[in-house]
Amino acid sequence: MPPEAELYYIAQYNFDRDKGTPTLRSLAKGIHRMLEINEQLPKDKKIRVISISKGWMPSHKDYKVITEAVQKARAAGMLVVCSCVELIHDGCGFGALGRSPLADPEVFESYEPGLFLAKAFRARRIFLPECHFWAPMDSRTTASPTGSDEYVFYRINGVSWTIPYIAGVYALAVQVDPAITPESFWALAVQTGRTIELNCDGKTMPLGPIIDPVKLISSISDDGAASQQTQSKNTIVPGQRQHLLKVFLASISFKNNDLRSLHRIWPFLARFLQIHRFSEAD
């Protein structure tokens, strides 16, 4: 989490507890609850990003319900990051990266498509929106569920591990530039990202742009570059003081990032976090 950030966590079931069938209605209810909380917050402390480690398709029976909820969040100025982000923020998308366990996470060339995406990538069967970037997924070390002083390494992960990473970088961007918008952030992440070349069966294939948090945040703090993106209508005031923000994480806890360079500008300072938990009865 970025320094001085506040974290809201709402846990919701992904299934109907009475019928035992999958549902998105509980998730939509959690988003509406977050919007209610947001209405009570002062202007400089509004919720800016929602991280939902889940996705849905237009064919889902609850598609209308969840779409209504996320569009209200978008209208409230929030970035909603999920595995179907392109359905919420037009033209935005992301790919998920893998890395050999022994490869240096600080080196961009250590990355490759995530393990479950690798075959499709080599066959050129991965189709992402034009405005997309790649972010870490596989080979992650986190706090272990087996003990408060233990860690665990996960070699293979899913896109749900990439989602909170992106939400966290956006939260940091908001602290540097409170006027940044989801669209301008996404465009800037693409612009400042780095593309590498992979050797796939003797053929060279580009992979990128890979999000570069250090370069992205530096470009924002240096000259307010995010405000110059064509999709942004906000005016940036250089040197504007950082604001507190809240992050809503649904379905999955925030995971440690892989690009260790980010730690130099984004120390995890637990004393700055204020954790708020709300039950369905609140």
N, C-alpha and C positions, 0 to 999 in steps of 0.2 A: 504494500500500500504506500502511496505517496505520503510524505510528511504532512502533518496537520489535516489529513483526510479523516472524515467520519464515515463509518461503515454501517449500513443497514442490512440486516439479513432476514429474509423471510423464507421459511421452509414450506414447501407445498408438495402434496402428493401428486404423482404423475398418473394415478389411477383412481377410479371411483372406489372408495372403501366399501361401499355397500354391494356394488355389482362386480367389483374386481376387474373392471375393464379400463383400458387407457382413456384418459381424458385430459383436455387442456383447460378445463373450466377452473380448476383450482389455481393453475398458474395465472390465468386471467384475473382471478380474484386477488391474488397477491399483487399484481401490477396495479389494480385499482386501489388497493390499500396503500400502496406506495404513493400514488397520486394524491390520495387524501392527506397523507402526511406532508407531501410537498406543498400543498396549498396553505399549510399552517406555518411554513418556514419563511423567514425574511428573504428579501430579494437576493442578497449576496450569499445565501446559504442554500440555494435551491439544489435539488438532486439533479445531477448532470449526466449520469450514465447508469444504465441497467445492464447487468451481465446475467444472461440466462443460458446455462449449458444444456441447451435442448434446441430442437428444430421441429418444423412442421411443414406440411405441404398443403396446397389448396384443396386437395382431395380429402383432408381430414374433416371429420364430422363437426369438429369444434372450431374450424378455421375462421368462421365469421366472428365467433366470440373472442378468440385470441387476437385477431386482426384489429378489432375495435379497441381492445385494451392497449396494444402496442402503438397504434396510431395516435391515441390520446397522449401516450407518453412522448411520442415524437413531437406532437403539437405543443407539448409543454417544454420543448427545448432539450429533450434527453436523447442521447445516443443509446439505442437498444441493440446490444451485441448478442447474437445467437447464431446457430449454425445455418440459419436461413436469412441472414441479415439483408440479402439482396431483395427480399420481399418487403422489407420495411424501409430501407434507405436505398432508393433506386440507383442501380449501377454500382453499388458497393459490394465487395466480396473479398474473401481471403482464402489462402491455401494453408495447409498445416505441414510443418517441417518435421523431419526425423533427423537423427544424428547417431552415429556409432557411439557406444558408451565410452570408448577411450579417446574419441575425437575432442579436440579443444573447443569448448563452447564459445570461446571468445573469438574464434576465427570463422568468418562467414563461409569459407570454403568447406567447413566441417559439415555443413547442412545439406540435406537432400530431402526429397518428398517423404512424408511419413510412411512408415512401413506398410500400412494398409492402402496407401495411395500409390506406392512405387510402381507397381505393375501397370496401372492405368496411365501413369505419367509417361512411362517409357513407350507406351502404345499410343501416346498423344490422345488419350480419351478423357482428359480432365479439361473441362470448359468452365472458365471463371469469367465474371463480368469484367468489362474493360478496366474499370477502376478497382484493381485488386492488388493485394500484397500478400506475402507469406510470413508466417510467424511460428515460433516453436511449439511443438506438441510432444514428440517422443523423448525418451531418455531424460526423465525428470526425477530429481531427488526432493522429497518432501518430508514433513513431519509424519511419523508413523502412527497408525491407529492402535499400535500395540503398547505404546508407552509414551509419557510426556518427554522423556529424554532420549528417544530413539528416532531414527530416520529410516526411510525406505526408498529404494530405487525402483522406478517403473520404466521398463524398456519400451513397452508398447502402450500407446494411449489412443484416445479418440479426440475428435475435434473439440469436445467439451473442455479439454485442457488448454486449447488455444484461446478460447473466448475470454476468460478472465484476464489473460495476459494483455489482450488488446484493450479491454476495458480499463486496466490499470494504467497503460500508457496514455490513454485518453484522459484519465483522471489527472495524471501528471501534467499533461498539456494544458488542461483547464486551469491548473494552479499557476502555470506560467503566464497564460493568456486567457483570462476569464471570458473574453468575447469570442473565443474560437467556437466554431459550429461543427457538428458531426461531419458534414460534407466537406468543409475546408480541411478538417483534420485528416479525413480519408485521402483527399487529393494530395495533401502534403506528405503523408506517409508513403504514398506511391512515388512522389517526386523525389524524396530524399532516400528512398530505399536503394538497396544494392543488388545488382544482378550478377550471379556467378554462372560458370559453365560446368556442366556435368558430362562425364564420359559414359555414355550409355551404349554398351555393345559396340564400341568403336566409333560411335557417332557423338558429336558434341551437341548438347542440348542446353539452352539457357534456362535458368531457374531464377525467378525473381519477378518484381523487386522484393527483396527480403527486408522487412521493416528494420530500420536502424534507429532505435530510440534515442541514442546520443545525438546523432545528426539532426533528427527530427526536432527534438527539444531545443537544441542549440539554434536551429534556424528560426524557431519561434521567439526565443529569448533575445536573439541578436537584433532582429529588425521587424518583428511582427509579421513574418512572411505569410502566416496563415490568413491574414486579413486580405492579402492580395489575390487569393484564389477566386476565380470567377464566380463560384457558387455562393460565396459569403457576402452578405449585405451589411455586416457589422463594421463599425469603426473601431480600430484597435488603438488604445492609448498606451504608448511605450512606457515601460516602467510601472505599469499598473500593479498594485499590491495583490499578493496572492489571496485567494478566497478559500474558505473551507468548502468542501463538497462532500456529497454522500455518494456511496456506491451501493447498489442493490445487487447482491449475488444470489441467484436462485439455483438450486439443485446441486451446486458443487462449491466447495470452499475455494478461496483464492489460492492459486498455486504459485510457487516460486518460479521466477523467470530463468531462462537459460543463458541469455546474453549477459554475462557477468559485468560487462562494461556499464550496463544500466545501473548497477549497484553504486557506481561512483557518484551518480547524480540523484539516485533514488534510494537512500538508505532506509531499511525497514526499521522504523522507530515506533515500537509498540506503545510507548508512553503517550504518543500523540493520538492514538486511536480511541474513539469512544464507540463502543459496540452497543447498538440498540437492537433489542429483540422484540418482535411484536407477534402475538399469537392471533389466530383467526378471531378470537373473542374480543380483542382489543378494539 
